Amino acid sequence: MLHLPTPPRGSRRSAFALIALLAQSLARAEEQKAELEPLIVSALRVPRPASTVTSAVTVLDPDALQNQGILQLRDALNAVPGVISTSTGGQTGALGSLFIRGTRTAESLVVIDGVRMNGSGNQLGNLFAASRTYDVGTIEVLRGPQGAIYGGESIGGVLWMETPRGAGDPHGSTTFEAGSFDSLAARGIFQGQTGDLNYFLSGGYEETDNDGPNQHFHQGNTALRVEGKLDSIWTVGITFRAADAYYENSGSSDDRFDAALSTIYAVGCISDRWTARFNAAYHQEFYDSDSSAGTYSSDLRAGSFSTDHEITLSENLRLLSGAFFHDDSYESEANYPDPPYPYYSLTDKGGGRFGAYSVLEWDAFEDFTATAALRWEDYDSFGDELTWRLGSIYHIDRTGTSIRGGIGTAFRAPTYVDLYYANNFGQIGNPDLDPQSSIGWEIGIDQKIGDHHSIEFTWFRNLIDEAIDSYAFPSPVNLPGKSTTDGLELGIRGSWLENALSYRLAWTYLHECLSDQPRNSASASLDWKPTPKSLVGIGATHLSDHSWGGDPIESYTVARLYGSYQVCDRVKLHARVENVLNENYQLYGGISSYSSPPVQGAGTGLYAGITVDW
């Protein structure tokens, strides 16, 4: 019989010590991996590891966007696969539009600080005209039908944003910028953390004449968050956001937009298995348009309360649930008394809605997560809706591959204008209008290539039933049959030379869509840091032929250059050239039959500025 030699006692101890050290190192590596893995809030309204999110979601870094000179929110969103964000009304300050996966702005939901910004009482155009990137700390774009978590308007997807939390010792920064078309901008930020209290405050002002006659725009805005720990369980905070804007609409009208959102919230770690969140909010939006022919105005006031709970039922099973109540009032009035066509219209209505949702998140086995969500809600204006979603994701750690898929339902609620509008030409709302419903699904693959590169690829399809035609005469109607959106999304990003050279590409192919959107759209950027203190880059956005439901628009590509230099620890210079090739392109083709003129994009513009930290 062969006998193996017994190792000396000292060698045995060394072996045990090596095993223990290896085990500690592996455990530490797992902890670091968990710490480094990004958290996604939008998918389930509570922070969840990205490896467990079953929907396609893209996170944008506001700091990186500012380094590239991208300050308007609607410009930033074009970096997301499946998304086209633009204005069909004019240049800086004009109404904006958001198209997610071939749907329209009305089929997209925006959530700020946990509060929905659009629905039965208001639309998103003014928000995309006014929003900027420097006063948000989180931007997530969750794509696909999300009715089971968010309810109405989430057919295409959800844009989730939060006011930043302050961090570090008290500090601030001030930025000044000037450029083409008599453009001026100034903004300041002050933030910090003292003990258990953190705070963030920003304010900004900008103005420009744009590249065209009678398009002057100016705006002031502010954002605030104060948050602190009451005790070992509860954290409470408040947020406040406001914008006051003016836009001279190509000489046809003077448009004013005034909006504010305030919230008060509390997060409680009731136990190691139960975290509760509560949020109360008030939101108002006032819009006025004055012209020589008459006036148009709309007023929205809304209050809401929501609660979300995260409960660990077992080691591999979690329950996420929530409930909400929302009440709003909406009034719009148009008065154009001048002949030959005196015109008057009015909408004056309010109502409430309430509901609840539940999600089961199950780690069926290692690296495989499945979710099942169900939501019920009731609207005063039309009745109740039930939505659901199933999703799963499987991560293959050895190859860096994630395979995800999901299917779910969503709907768009008829607006108060759709339901109750009336004018002196015999057009009236349709109180019997049904919600626009949809069912959609997606299959996607996310692949890491080495340590510094990644690619995501998603196929999606959405079937929309009872689409709402808001412009039918004499009343809005639900259209028969189904509308379809489907296509492919591709996102690629990475870096070389220890992040000295980085790149990003987002491409969307639409096989079927609404409003005659471009079949192909893409955006890309390439950044180079020749020295630790400097950055130069190039970016471009491309849209193929489209029309946005109006007259045809030819394809175009708009390129930009940008750069910055850190003079010292507290001073940074930056500059950018927009539309560097002076591309002649149209934002909107107009409608010839209504004598609606085309809307031109801006030509080449040069901007430069300075940021001082203090």
LUMVOMAR-57888 format. One record per residue (C-alpha): y negated, z negated, x; residue in one letter. Coordinates in steps of 0.2 Angstrom, whole numbers, plus 5000, padded with zeros to 4 digits. Each point is the difference from the previous one (the first is absolute). Last residue first. Layout:
BEGIN
YZXa ...
END
This chain:
BEGIN
461350204927w 500850175000d 498850155001v 500550174993t 499150165005i 499850174991g 500250185000a 500150144987y 500150195001l 500350114984g 500750174999t 500050074982g 500249904984a 501250054986g 499350114986q 500249974982v 500250164989p 498950034985p 500549964982s 499450144989s 501349944987y 501150165001s 499750005019s 500849835003i 499549925017g 501050035016g 500049825006y 499949935017l 499650185007q 500150065018y 499050075014n 500749935016e 498749955012n 501349995014l 499649825004v 500149954982n 499549825004e 499449965018v 500249825005r 499249875011a 500349825006h 499249875011l 500749835003k 499149845005v 500749825001r 501350005014d 499150145009c 499650194998v 501650034989q 499950184998y 500450104984s 500650174994g 500150124986y 500450184996l 500350084983r 500950154992a 499950074983v 501450124995t 499850114984y 501050094987s 499050104987e 499549914984i 500450084983p 498949964984d 500449834992g 501549904997g 500049925018w 499950185006s 501250025015h 500450115015d 500649905015s 499249835005l 499849955019h 499249855008t 499749985018a 499849865014g 499550005018i 499849855011g 499149925015v 500149825004l 499349895014s 500149835007k 501849995006p 499750185008t 500650174995p 500449934983k 500650154990w 500150024981d 500850154991l 499850014981s 500950094986a 499750044981s 501150124989a 500050084983s 501250144994n 500250054982r 498249964997p 499749934982q 500050104984d 499549864989s 501749924999l 501450035012c 501650105004e 500750055017h 498849895009l 500249995019y 499149855009t 499749985018w 499449845010a 499850015019l 499549875012r 499849995019y 499849885015s 499550025018l 499649845011a 501349914990n 501149965015e 500050185006l 500650074983w 499749964982s 500750024983g 499850074982r 500950124988i 499850004981g 500950134989l 499950004981e 501050134989l 499750064982g 500149974982d 498949994985t 500550044983t 499250014983s 501249984985k 499950074982g 498749984986p 498249945005l 499449844993n 498450024992v 498149975002p 499050034984s 498950154993p 500450095011f 501049965015a 499149945015y 501049845004s 501750095001d 501249865002i 501750045008a 501449964987e 501349995014d 499850015019i 501550035011l 499849955018n 500950075016r 500049945018f 500750055017w 499549885014t 500050025019f 499449875012e 499850025019i 499849875014s 499550005018h 499749865013h 501649905003d 501250155000g 500050114985i 499949894984k 500650094984q 499449974982d 501050094987i 499650034982g 500750034983i 498849994985e 500149984981w 498850024985g 500049964982i 498450034990s 499049944985s 498350054993q 499549874987p 499950054982d 498550054990l 499949934982d 498249945003p 499450185003n 498250015005g 498750104991i 499250175004q 499050064985g 498550075009f 499049834998n 501149915011n 501449874999a 501249915012y 501349884994y 501750035007l 499750125015d 498449915004v 500949835000y 501250085012t 501850054996p 501249905011a 500950095014r 501849965002f 501349965013a 501950015002t 501249985015g 501250075012i 500249955019g 500650055016g 500049945018r 500950055017i 499349915015s 500550065018t 499749915016g 501750065007t 500849835004r 499049914986d 500650114986i 498949944985h 500650034982y 498750004986i 500249984982s 499050034984g 500149984981l 498550004989r 499549964982w 498750014987t 499849944982l 498450034990e 499149924986d 498850054986g 498550124999f 498349915003s 500549825000d 501150045015y 501749915002d 500949995017e 501850005005w 500650025018r 501850015008l 500450025019a 501750025009a 500049995019t 501350045013a 500049955019t 501250065013f 499849945018d 501549884999e 500850004983f 499450004982a 498349935005d 499449984982w 498350014993e 499949964981l 498350044993v 499249944984s 498550054990y 498849924987a 498750064987g 498349994993f 498750124993r 498349984993g 498750104991g 498350075000g 499150154991k 498350095000d 500150195002t 498550104996l 499450185000s 498450104997y 499550185003y 498550104995p 500450185004y 498550125000p 499249885001p 499649835010d 500849844993p 501349975014y 500749834996n 501749955008a 500749824997e 501449915008s 500649824996e 501549915006y 500649824998s 501549925009d 501349874999d 501549985012h 501549885000f 501349995013f 501849955004a 501150005015g 501750005008s 500950025016l 501849935001l 500950005017r 501850025004l 500850005018n 499949825005e 499949944982s 498849994985l 498550025011t 498550004988i 498450105002e 498749984986h 498550104995d 498649954988t 498750104992s 498349974991f 498850134995s 498250034995g 499250174996a 498250074997r 499750185000l 498450094996d 499750194999s 498450104999s 499450184997y 498250054998t 499050154995g 499550185003a 498849955015s 501449915008s 500649825001d 501849955004s 500449814999d 501649915005y 500449814999f 501649935006e 500649824998q 501449905006h 500549814997y 501549935008a 501349864999a 501550005012n 501549885002f 501450005013r 501649905000a 501249985015t 501749934996w 501549985012r 499349895014d 499149904986s 498450024990i 499250115013c 498450024990g 498850155001v 498449984990a 498750134994y 498250034995i 499450184998t 498450094999s 499750194998l 498350094998a 499450174996a 498450094999d 499950194999f 498550114998r 499950194997d 498450105000d 500350164991s 500150195002s 499150015017g 501550025010s 500749834993n 498749885008e 501249855004y 499549825000y 501249855004a 500249824998d 501649925006a 500749834998a 501549905006r 500449814998f 501649915005t 500449814998i 501449895008g 501349874997v 501549955011t 501149874993w 501649915007i 499649915016s 498349954993d 498450094994l 500150155012k 498550115001g 499450174995e 498350084999v 499950194998r 498450114998l 499650184999a 498350094999t 499350174995n 498450105000g 499950184996q 498950165003h 500350184995f 498850155000h 500950164994q 498550104994n 500250155011p 501550025012g 500849925015d 499949814995n 498349914998d 500849845007t 499949824998e 500949845005e 500049814998y 501349885005g 500649824998g 501549905006s 500549824998l 501749925005f 500549825000y 501449895005n 500349814997l 501449905006d 499149955017g 498650125001t 500450184999q 498950155003g 499050144993q 498350095000f 499950194997i 498550115000g 499650184995r 498650135002a 500050184996a 498750145001l 500350194996s 498550125000d 501250154997f 500749975018s 500249835008g 499649825002a 501149855002e 499749815002f 501449875002t 499949815000t 501449895005s 500549824997g 500849845006h 500649834995p 501649965010d 501550094995g 500550074983a 499250054983g 501050074987r 499650184994p 499850064982t 501650084994e 500550174995m 501550084991w 500050184995l 501450034987v 501150154996g 500150164991g 500549924983i 499149845003s 498750024986e 500849864989g 501249865005g 499949935018y 501749945004i 501250104989a 498750144999g 500150045018q 500450194999p 499950075018g 498949955015r 499449845006l 498450035011v 499549845009e 498349965007i 499749825006t 498549925008g 498650084990v 498250005004d 499950135013y 501050134991t 498750054986r 500050024982s 498550074990a 500550184995a 501949954998f 499549864988l 498850124990n 501550124996g 501349874995l 499949994981q 499649864988n 500649924984g 501850044997s 500449975019g 499249995016n 499649875013m 501649894999r 499849835008v 501049935015g 498650005012d 499750184996i 501350114990v 499750184997v 501250094989l 500350195000s 500450114985e 498250024995a 499650075017t 501350144998r 501850025004t 500750125013g 500749865011r 498549895000i 498350094996f 498449895002l 498350064995s 498349955004g 498350014991l 498550045011a 499349885014g 500450115015t 500250184994q 500250074983g 501049994984g 501850055004t 500149865013s 501549985011t 501649905002s 501750095001i 501549895002v 501850045003g 500049955018p 498649885004v 498750045012a 499050084986n 499649824994l 498749975013a 498850144994d 500049924982r 499749835008l 498450065009q 499849935017l 501050115011i 499249995017g 501650015010q 499849825006n 499649954982q 501750074994l 500949905014a 499149844994d 500450044982p 501950025004d 500950104986l 501749954993v 501150134993t 501349974986v 501550094994a 501049894988s 501549895004t 499149875010v 501349885010t 499650065017s 498249994998a 500249814998p 499349934984r 498349924995p 499749984982v 499450134987r 501850085000l 499650175009a 498249965004s 500249855012v 500950095015i 500349895015l 500150085017p 501549955011e 499449915016l 500449834994e 501750054994a 500350095017k 499349855009q 501249884991e 501550125003e 499550005019a 499949815000r 501849994993a 500650135012l 499249905015s 500749834993q 501750084999a 499950075018l 499449835006l 501549914992a 501250135006i 499349985018l 500149814999a 501850014994f 500450115015a 499149895012s 500949854993r 501750105003r 499550055017s 499649815005g 501749954993r 500950135011p 500850144990p 501849994996t 501050145007p 500950114988l 501949974999h 501250144999l 501749964994m 
END
